[in-house]
């Protein structure tokens, strides 16, 4: 019987299939033998995690800085990073990129809902943790000199950057190896920063219940002080914020008592009436303009006289109080556009106080072009929780002076009673002014009332705070 072509093809395929089965069985046997041998051997050490062409290359965009920003608060401020920058790395918080955008958008939707009006301390802490867990990368250029330069260049302030590199996990961290780092101009960056959701105006987490108090300056002059409710907030600035400075370490602060804050800076007519016109060093003259460059010994005397006259403790506010007031008790990041409607040109021209819009708590001229003085000595924020903080003690190694004030000493005689730090006048903290108008405490206000350059860099002003409880009668 003659077989069909199909039958002949089937007959030829059978031996071929049988051969394939034999080859597969032999291969499995060989694998089993090798596996059995390997089981009795010592496993080789894992190869170092090096960038390879097989790694996933990606591009992320965000806020770049040196990890020295994290550790700055753990060492005295006068310890320079120049001699130890090799201990630190580059850090990038991702805001954009093909592999992070969905995660970032989901986080923003949860933490910054439309019309939300700000975060409390708990939510701000949780957001920073999510940035740390999900969107923190460690770029490494692979070039020792280039890496060291980037680490040092972005130690003091962060930058916007685009980074392309090979992603590899190392010790639970997202590394970007063979990284190509491009620093971006914030005015025309290739991604949206800050995102619009972070620019929503803050709303007070609490409104004061007490009525304002009037502090008598003279028979004809009084200074209205508005109540500020107690609360808990995250002082400083989150690590993903730009601009920010390395001494603005975010940390929880609890203010347990109501206090009162002057609705306006102390004016020249108030200052002159109490201290005398001969002690008025203001550059921009006008009775209702803020007094400028007042030395701290004179400010303390001004507060003492008002305290005695009114039977209440009048003082300079602390850094924590001014930070808290500026952000209405919120813990959201402090981006400058949020405060534009309240910002005034006080300190930059002959401008009367109280000509701009007040905050919801009734505070005028804050922020201003000028630096607001606070009572704290200049020192970086501590990372730990603080209750009613008064700042670092003067003898602390964290408190420092600025050598630039030497120029001021050559031009102005030291004020009687001035506190010195070494050979130079000590420095107080100050609320960011000039073109950095946001409530975070970073700037400086010299004990001599100057900024370290005879008032050439920026101008200092001040306002007073009043304790809620009347001062105890002298015994």
C-alpha positions in Angstrom: 0.0 0.0 0.0 1.4 3.3 -0.9 1.8 5.8 1.9 0.7 9.4 1.6 3.2 12.3 1.8 1.8 13.2 5.2 2.5 9.7 6.5 6.1 9.8 5.3 6.6 13.2 7.0 5.2 11.9 10.3 7.6 8.9 10.2 10.5 11.2 9.7 9.5 13.4 12.7 9.2 10.6 15.2 13.0 9.9 15.4 13.7 13.6 15.6 11.3 14.1 18.6 12.8 11.1 20.4 16.3 12.6 20.0 15.0 15.9 21.5 13.6 14.1 24.5 16.9 12.3 25.1 18.9 15.6 24.8 16.5 17.3 27.3 16.8 14.4 29.8 20.5 14.5 29.6 20.6 18.2 30.1 18.4 17.9 33.2 20.6 15.2 34.5 23.7 17.4 34.0 22.0 20.3 35.7 21.1 18.1 38.7 24.7 16.9 38.9 26.1 20.4 38.9 23.5 21.6 41.4 24.4 18.7 43.7 28.1 19.6 43.5 27.4 23.3 44.1 25.3 22.6 47.2 28.4 21.3 48.9 30.5 24.3 48.0 30.9 27.7 49.8 28.8 30.4 48.0 31.0 33.1 46.6 30.8 36.6 48.1 28.3 38.8 46.3 29.9 41.0 43.6 30.1 44.7 44.4 27.2 46.7 43.0 28.7 48.4 40.1 27.0 50.1 37.2 26.5 47.8 34.3 24.9 48.2 30.9 22.2 45.8 32.1 21.1 48.3 34.8 18.1 50.4 34.3 19.0 54.0 33.3 16.5 56.6 34.3 16.2 60.3 34.6 14.8 62.0 37.7 14.3 65.7 38.4 14.1 67.4 41.8 15.9 69.0 44.6 19.6 68.2 44.9 21.8 68.9 48.0 24.6 67.5 50.1 23.7 65.1 52.8 25.7 67.4 55.1 22.3 69.2 55.4 21.1 66.1 57.4 24.1 66.0 59.7 24.8 69.7 60.1 22.7 69.9 63.3 24.8 67.2 64.9 28.0 69.3 65.0 28.9 72.8 66.1 28.3 75.3 63.5 31.9 76.4 63.4 33.0 73.0 62.2 33.7 73.5 58.5 32.6 70.9 55.9 35.7 71.6 53.9 37.8 69.1 55.8 35.2 66.3 56.0 33.1 66.5 52.9 34.2 63.1 51.7 31.9 61.7 54.4 28.8 63.1 52.7 26.9 62.3 49.6 24.6 63.9 47.1 20.9 63.5 47.8 18.1 64.2 45.4 14.4 64.3 46.2 12.5 63.5 43.0 9.6 65.6 41.8 9.5 64.4 38.2 10.6 61.7 35.9 9.2 58.7 34.0 9.4 56.3 36.9 8.5 58.6 39.8 5.8 61.0 38.5 2.8 58.7 39.3 4.1 58.2 42.9 4.7 61.9 43.3 1.3 62.9 42.0 -0.4 60.4 44.3 1.4 61.8 47.4 0.6 65.4 46.5 -3.1 64.5 46.1 -3.2 63.1 49.6 -1.1 65.7 51.4 -2.2 68.8 49.5 -5.9 68.4 48.6 -7.5 71.4 46.8 -8.5 74.0 49.3 -6.7 72.2 52.2 -4.9 75.3 53.6 -1.9 73.7 55.1 -0.6 70.7 57.1 -0.3 70.1 60.8 2.9 68.7 62.4 1.8 65.1 62.1 1.1 65.3 58.4 4.2 67.3 57.6 6.3 64.6 59.4 4.6 61.9 57.4 5.1 63.6 54.1 8.9 64.0 54.8 9.0 60.3 55.6 7.3 59.4 52.4 9.8 61.5 50.4 12.6 59.7 52.2 11.1 56.2 51.6 9.9 56.6 48.0 11.5 59.6 46.3 15.0 59.9 47.8 17.9 59.1 45.4 21.7 59.1 45.9 23.5 60.3 42.7 27.1 59.2 42.2 29.0 60.5 39.2 31.7 57.9 39.5 34.3 60.8 39.3 35.8 61.5 42.7 36.7 65.1 41.9 33.4 65.9 40.2 31.4 64.3 43.1 33.4 66.2 45.8 32.7 69.5 44.0 29.0 68.9 43.8 28.9 67.8 47.4 30.6 71.0 48.5 28.8 73.3 46.0 25.4 72.3 47.3 26.2 72.0 51.0 24.8 75.4 52.1 21.7 75.5 49.9 20.0 73.1 47.5 19.6 73.3 43.8 17.1 72.1 41.2 18.7 69.4 39.1 18.1 66.8 36.4 20.0 63.6 37.0 20.4 60.7 34.6 21.9 57.5 36.0 21.7 53.7 36.4 19.4 52.8 39.2 20.7 50.2 41.7 19.6 49.3 45.2 22.3 49.4 47.8 21.7 48.9 51.5 18.1 49.8 50.9 19.0 53.0 49.1 18.2 54.0 45.5 21.6 54.8 43.9 22.0 56.7 40.6 25.3 55.4 39.4 27.4 57.0 36.6 25.1 60.0 37.2 25.1 62.9 34.8 24.0 66.0 36.9 22.6 69.1 35.3 21.9 72.0 37.5 18.7 73.9 36.5 17.8 77.6 36.7 14.7 77.8 38.9 13.3 80.5 36.7 13.0 78.3 33.7 13.4 74.7 35.0 12.4 71.8 32.8 9.9 70.7 35.5 7.3 72.4 37.6 8.8 73.5 41.0 7.2 74.0 43.3 4.0 72.3 42.2 0.9 74.4 42.4 -0.6 72.3 45.2 2.3 73.4 47.5 1.5 77.1 46.9 -1.9 77.1 48.4 -2.1 79.8 51.1 -1.9 78.6 54.7 -5.0 78.9 56.8 -4.8 79.2 60.6 -5.1 75.9 62.4 -6.5 77.9 65.3 -7.8 81.4 65.9 -7.1 83.4 69.1 -9.9 83.8 71.6 -8.4 86.7 73.6 -8.7 90.3 72.7 -5.7 92.4 71.6 -3.8 94.4 74.3 -2.5 98.0 73.9 1.0 98.7 75.2 1.4 102.3 76.2 4.5 103.9 74.7 3.7 107.5 75.6 0.6 109.3 76.6 -0.1 109.8 72.9 1.3 106.6 71.4 0.2 103.0 71.9 1.3 99.7 70.3 -1.5 97.2 69.5 -0.4 93.6 70.2 -2.6 90.8 68.9 -3.0 87.4 70.6 -1.3 84.3 69.2 -2.8 81.0 70.2 -0.6 78.1 71.4 0.0 75.1 69.1 2.4 72.5 67.7 4.2 72.8 64.4 7.3 71.8 62.5 9.8 74.6 62.8 12.4 75.0 60.0 12.1 73.9 56.4 11.6 70.4 54.9 14.6 69.0 53.1 12.7 69.0 49.8 12.1 72.8 50.0 14.0 75.3 47.9 15.1 77.9 48.9 16.3 76.7 52.3 19.5 76.8 54.2 21.4 74.1 56.0 20.7 75.5 59.5 16.9 75.2 59.1 16.7 71.6 60.3 13.0 70.7 60.6 11.9 69.7 64.1 8.7 69.6 66.2 8.1 72.6 68.4 5.3 73.0 71.0 4.3 76.5 72.1 2.2 75.9 75.2 1.0 79.5 76.1 -0.8 82.3 74.4 1.4 85.3 73.8 0.9 88.7 72.1 2.8 90.1 69.2 2.9 93.7 68.0 0.9 94.0 64.9 3.6 96.3 63.4 7.3 96.8 63.7 8.4 99.4 66.2 8.3 102.8 64.4 10.8 105.6 64.6 8.3 107.9 66.4 7.9 105.2 69.1 11.7 104.6 69.3 12.6 108.3 69.4 10.0 109.0 72.1 11.4 106.3 74.4 15.2 106.2 73.5 15.8 109.5 72.0 16.3 110.6 68.4 20.1 110.5 68.8 19.9 106.7 69.1 17.9 106.4 65.8 20.2 105.1 63.1 17.5 104.5 60.5 18.4 104.9 56.9 14.8 105.4 55.6 13.5 108.3 57.7 9.9 108.8 58.7 8.0 108.8 61.9 5.8 105.9 60.9 8.6 104.0 59.2 10.1 101.1 61.1 13.2 101.9 63.2 16.3 100.3 61.6 19.6 99.1 62.8 18.7 99.3 66.5 21.4 97.7 68.6 20.3 94.9 70.9 21.4 96.6 74.2 19.1 99.5 73.2 16.3 97.1 72.2 16.5 95.5 75.6 16.3 98.9 77.3 13.3 99.8 75.2 11.5 96.6 76.2 12.5 97.2 79.9 11.0 100.7 79.8 7.8 99.5 78.2 7.5 96.6 80.7 7.9 99.0 83.6 5.4 101.5 82.2 2.7 98.8 81.4 3.2 96.2 84.2 3.6 93.4 81.6 6.6 91.6 80.3 7.6 93.2 77.0 10.4 91.4 75.2 11.8 90.4 71.8 10.0 87.4 70.3 11.8 84.1 70.0 12.8 82.5 66.7 10.1 79.8 67.2 7.4 82.4 67.9 8.2 84.3 64.7 8.4 81.2 62.6 5.1 80.0 64.0 3.3 83.4 63.5 4.6 83.7 59.9 3.1 80.4 58.9 -0.1 80.7 61.0 0.7 77.7 63.1 1.0 75.5 60.0 3.8 73.0 59.1 3.6 73.2 55.3 6.7 74.1 53.3 7.4 77.9 53.2 7.5 78.9 49.5 7.8 82.6 48.9 4.8 83.1 46.6 2.5 82.0 49.5 3.4 85.2 51.3 3.5 87.7 48.4 0.1 89.3 49.3 1.4 90.2 52.8 5.0 91.2 51.9 5.8 94.9 52.1 8.7 97.0 51.1 9.4 98.1 54.7 13.2 98.2 55.0 13.8 98.9 51.4 12.4 102.4 51.0 10.6 105.2 52.9 7.4 103.2 53.5 5.1 103.6 56.5 4.2 100.4 58.4 0.7 99.0 58.2 0.2 99.9 54.5 -0.1 96.4 53.3 -2.5 93.5 54.0 -2.5 91.8 57.4 -2.3 88.1 58.0 -5.4 86.3 59.2 -4.0 86.7 62.7 -3.7 90.5 62.2 0.0 90.8 61.7 1.3 93.5 59.2 4.6 93.9 57.4 5.6 90.2 57.8 7.4 89.2 55.8 9.1 92.5 54.9 12.2 93.4 52.9 14.0 93.8 56.1 15.2 91.1 58.6 13.1 90.8 61.8 15.2 90.4 64.9 14.6 87.6 67.4 16.0 86.9 70.8 17.8 83.6 69.9 21.5 83.6 69.3 22.4 82.5 65.8 22.8 78.7 65.8 21.4 75.9 63.7 18.1 74.3 64.6 18.3 71.1 66.7 16.6 68.0 65.4 14.8 67.1 68.6 11.4 68.1 69.8 11.3 71.3 71.8 8.8 72.9 74.1 8.7 76.7 74.4 12.3 76.9 73.1 14.4 80.0 74.0 17.3 79.2 71.7 20.8 78.0 72.4 22.6 79.2 75.5 25.2 81.8 74.7 28.1 79.7 75.9 27.1 76.9 73.5 29.7 76.0 70.8 26.8 76.1 68.4 26.4 79.9 68.9 28.7 81.8 66.6 29.8 85.2 65.5 30.4 86.4 62.0 33.9 87.6 61.2 32.4 90.0 58.6 31.3 92.2 61.5 34.9 93.2 61.9 34.2 95.7 59.1 31.4 97.2 61.1 33.6 97.6 64.1 36.0 99.7 62.1 33.2 102.1 61.2 31.0 102.1 64.3 31.9 102.2 67.9 30.7 99.2 69.9 27.5 99.9 71.8 27.8 100.1 75.6 26.7 96.8 77.1 27.1 94.9 73.8 27.5 91.1 74.2 30.6 89.9 72.4 31.4 86.4 71.1 35.2 86.3 71.1 36.5 89.5 69.6 33.3 90.2 67.7 29.7 91.2 68.5 27.5 88.2 68.9 24.8 87.4 66.3 21.1 86.8 66.8 18.9 84.9 64.4 16.6 86.8 62.1 13.5 86.0 60.0 14.4 85.7 56.4 14.0 89.1 54.7 15.4 90.8 51.7 14.5 88.6 48.6 14.2 85.5 50.8 10.9 86.5 52.4 9.5 83.5 54.2 9.1 82.9 57.9 11.9 80.3 58.3 14.6 81.6 60.7 18.0 81.8 59.0 19.2 85.4 58.6 21.3 87.3 61.2 20.8 90.4 63.2 23.9 91.6 64.9 24.1 92.5 68.6 25.3 95.8 67.3 22.2 96.2 65.1 24.2 95.6 61.9 24.3 92.7 59.5 28.0 92.1 59.4 28.7 94.7 56.7 27.7 98.0 58.4 24.2 97.6 57.2 25.2 97.3 53.5 23.7 93.9 52.9 20.3 94.1 54.5 18.4 96.1 57.1 17.2 94.9 60.5 13.9 95.9 62.2 12.1 94.5 65.2 8.8 94.2 66.9 7.9 93.2 70.5 6.1 90.3 72.1 4.2 90.5 75.3 3.6 87.6 77.8 0.0 86.8 78.4 0.4 87.0 82.2 0.9 90.5 83.7 4.4 90.9 85.2 4.6 90.1 88.9 4.8 93.1 91.2 8.3 93.7 92.6 8.7 92.6 96.2 
